Amino acid sequence: MNRKISRREAALGAGAAGLALGLGLPALGQAETRVHYVPSSGEALAPVGLGTSRVFNSVSGAAQRSALVEVLEALFGGGALVDTSPMYGDAETHLGELLPQAAGHESMFCATKVWTEGRAAGARQMQESMDKIGVERIDLMQVHNLLDWETHLETMLEMQAAGSIRYLGITTSRAGQFAEFERVMRAADWDFVQLNYSLGEREAEERLLPLAAERGMAVMVNRPFVRGGLFRAARGKELPRVAAELGCDSPAQLFLKWILGHPAATCVIPATTKVKHMADNLGAAAGPLPNARQRKEIAAWI
Ligand SMILES: NC(=O)c1ccc[n+]([C@@H]2O[C@H](COP(=O)([O-])OP(=O)(O)OC[C@H]3O[C@@H](n4cnc5c(N)ncnc54)[C@H](OP(=O)(O)O)[C@@H]3O)[C@@H](O)[C@H]2O)c1
């Protein structure tokens, strides 16, 4: 995951997207796997990851454990990014327990969050996240929903200098918080911003996505399916003609490609408990991304 490109190339966003072949990145069958780049470093990142909210929160029984190990293995067959948080019950602990059983887990790009108030509590929580997940370094530490972000930023910078955090970020998932989010985006040089953006929630394209491109910040997109709501909207509909042009054979791939087709979008983190859905979602990293005309056709279909 360490092939670097110049900052100028990276600043081109999805326009600078490359294909995994020749980059030492995992490939999906015979299809070419797309990679995007983190603007602040030029590091290549497979664009489809896994969200853990309500997936890893409470895990009980051998069947559920082995299903989640399969999901992780599928992810590591074509991606690397896992997004979690201390907010998601025992998700970090369960992730840490199951990771060693998942082939390919060494390639994980681990994103978690700090979600508390106060310097001491924040520092303690970030260390606990590393202990629970079982890693010595977090790839991306994000301030969850901006909670006490100024306090945590100081600690995060110290941890980054000490080598225990690689990238810094902030998250939101509500348009009602976007004005404050914009202010915080301008207040510090975040490597990543995580926000909700999908065919059901398009507000981020007004100001936040252009600002991320302008400021050279990677965009991680959460709630790509509006927590599953988009599938209910697509139920009973045949895939539109544009699906074949894009090599999509499911609604999920269309929804994810529509997001990744935005020039500012770096990666998406759909949550799933099912290996077949993980494989389906990874299909959005293969083949072409939609251009403006094709994005319009997808939006008109749903
Ligand atoms: N403020 C924040 O920082 C914040 C807020 C919200 C979310 N997030 C992050 O973003 C992640 C994703 O958001 P989300 O979990 O709210 O919702 P989401 O990813 O939009 O939707 C998840 C739902 O989609 C279904 N699904 C996934 N892949 C599918 C497929 N290929 N076909 C059909 N159904 C599919 C899942 O069901 P199955 O289990 O049946 O597949 C689940 O019900 C979270 O897990 C979390 O990591 C962060």
The ligand as an ORCA input file, in Angstrom:
! r2SCAN-3c Opt
* xyz 0 1
  N     -20.120     10.091     12.240
  C     -19.435      9.056     11.817
  O     -18.239      8.975     11.987
  C     -20.166      7.940     11.106
  C     -21.564      7.954     11.007
  C     -22.208      6.951     10.296
  C     -21.458      5.923      9.728
  N     -20.081      5.902      9.863
  C     -19.265      4.816      9.261
  O     -19.789      4.518      7.982
  C     -20.099      3.131      7.903
  C     -21.224      2.876      6.899
  O     -22.430      3.533      7.256
  P     -23.690      2.748      7.839
  O     -23.203      1.534      8.539
  O     -24.510      3.703      8.613
  O     -24.587      2.345      6.610
  P     -24.423      1.898      5.069
  O     -23.046      1.374      4.820
  O     -24.957      3.010      4.250
  O     -25.475      0.689      4.979
  C     -25.307     -0.511      5.639
  C     -26.471     -1.426      5.260
  O     -26.349     -1.805      3.880
  C     -26.482     -3.220      3.756
  N     -25.591     -3.664      2.657
  C     -24.236     -3.527      2.595
  N     -23.774     -3.984      1.410
  C     -24.845     -4.434      0.712
  C     -25.009     -5.016     -0.564
  N     -23.970     -5.216     -1.389
  N     -26.258     -5.371     -0.970
  C     -27.330     -5.163     -0.152
  N     -27.238     -4.608      1.087
  C     -26.011     -4.238      1.516
  C     -26.082     -3.780      5.089
  O     -26.783     -4.985      5.348
  P     -26.043     -6.436      5.386
  O     -25.335     -6.518      6.698
  O     -27.189     -7.366      5.250
  O     -25.111     -6.482      4.227
  C     -26.545     -2.698      6.066
  O     -27.894     -2.875      6.411
  C     -20.399      2.750      9.341
  O     -20.369      1.364      9.578
  C     -19.310      3.518     10.056
  O     -18.068      2.830      9.976
  C     -19.436      6.908     10.537
*
